[in-house]
Amino acid sequence: MEQADKNSSGKAQKIPNVLTRYAILARIYGAVIPANTEIRQLPKEKAKLLRNENHTENTDRLLYLYGAGILDEDALDLLIRGFKGNIRNDVIAAENRVIADSVKAPEDRITSGLVQNALLCAAYTKKYDMLQTVSFDEALEMTELPHVCITDGKMRARDIEFLRFLAEINEPMGHYGDAANVYVEDESNVKAFAETENVELDKSPVILNMKNAVIYSKVFDKDYGRDFIKYAKENKIPLKIDCDREYISYVEKVKLHFDIRHYERRRYICGNRVNWFDYAPSVDGAITDNLAAITRTKPIDLSVKDKYNNEDLVDKAAERYKTKYPFAEDTVLEIFHDKKTSLKILRNGKFIDVDKTLFHTQLFEFDKIWGIIQMCSRNGQLRKMNDRIVIPESVWNEISPDEREYADRLIREQYIRQTEHRKSNKLLKSLSDMKENAESEKKKKEAISTMQKAAEQKRINDAANRPAGVQT
């Protein structure tokens, strides 16, 4: 409460004493109230109560606002008697705004309801310690926002969509108590209220962090605005009223940015199940689910000029990646986006979601089955029977029934590799024999040519050494 007006002795004066002094001063200055000025008077009972109060500067200013028709009787009583915090600056700001508006055309003035609401709102934030402090001017700006409104000095959601969003992100809401405390409503109760059919917004819980709601209201309708709010809240990023820079940075570096790896299918042991085993780099040694070792992550950024639905973002990034780095059908993409990872497989030209848990599940004991197959391969026990590749029944029974379909495909793969290896060996042997024969034939021809050249040289030498006149 403001300090009471004091006389020369230093004692607080009652309002009647002050009124007498003001009346004398008005006469001294010759002040005259224009005849057409409307001044609202206090009801007698209300005036009687106030006369028993100590005089304060705030009382003067608030009475002026009441007399000018800005404050109603309940608001006046609440502002004079109900707030113990220092609201002097807010009352002065309200008075100055009313005085400044008095010279404007009626249609350009702010309404008395807005002034009263803003002043009450600012006063409430001084009364309750847990509220974010708001000035009169800030509160006045809040009355013109698209998704929040202030009634009776309390901020509430203007539309059900915004109320449900605040409930979704667990923004504190509650009620003002009579004493200097605020009741914070349980989050589950707020969500239940927001989802109630035919919600009465004027009875909804009060928004407690008003400055937060102002920021949210300003970006709520922007592309990805709601995601931006959630991102800032989850990552404890403080937002200012002017948060355009932070919003643009979020859109460019988080919302439309992706890091992608792709894994091409190497085998078909798992059938129609999309499983890491078919994409692992080797079957000859120990196989582990470490696909990251076979490819590097590549960045993909979508254009900020285009608009996308949230549901389409990942698919759009996958398509962009495919255009930039072409790959075959059945290729799996691992897509990292905003702390989330998703898997997609290219099937019939479309990207289909892959369950991450099932993808990384170990479907069978590879080492055990592979050891059995290798043993049969070395012992020549892999045999073809009609269209089937079989191993001895005693060995087959060592494999668990739920793993036999994978073992069957592994056996077939090993048989094909074995057959191809044999063909390769035969081909190599054939090529080697041809090469040896060619080398041998070449040497024979070279030997004959050498002998012929030697015989010809001998004949020439013999002819040169023969005596004259000898005929041969």
Buried (B, 14 or more C-beta within 10 A) or exposed (E): BBEBBEEEEEEEBBBEBBEEBEEEEEEEEEEEEEEEEEEEEBEEEBEEBBBEBBBBBBBBBBBBBBBBEBBBEEBBBBBBEBBEBEBEEBBBBBBEBBEEBEEEEEEEBBEBEBBBBBBBBBBBBBBBEEBEEBBBBBBBBBBEBEBBBBBBBBBBBBBBEBBBBBBEBEBBBBEBEEEEEBEBBEEEEBBEBBEEEEBEBEEBBBBBBBBBBBBBBBBBEBBBBBBBBBBBBEEEEEBEEEBEEBBEEBBEEBBBBBBBBBBBBBEEBBEEBBBBBBBBBEBEEEBEBEBEEBBEEEEBEBEEEEEBEEEEBBBBBBBBBBEEEEBEEBBBBBBBBBEEEBBBBBEEEEBEEBEEEEBEEEBBBBEBBBEBBEEBBEEEBBEEEEEEBBBEEEBBEEBEEEBBBBBBBBBBBBBEEBEEEEEEEEEEEEEEEEEEEEEEEEEEEEEEEEEEEEEEEEEEEEEEEEEEEEEE
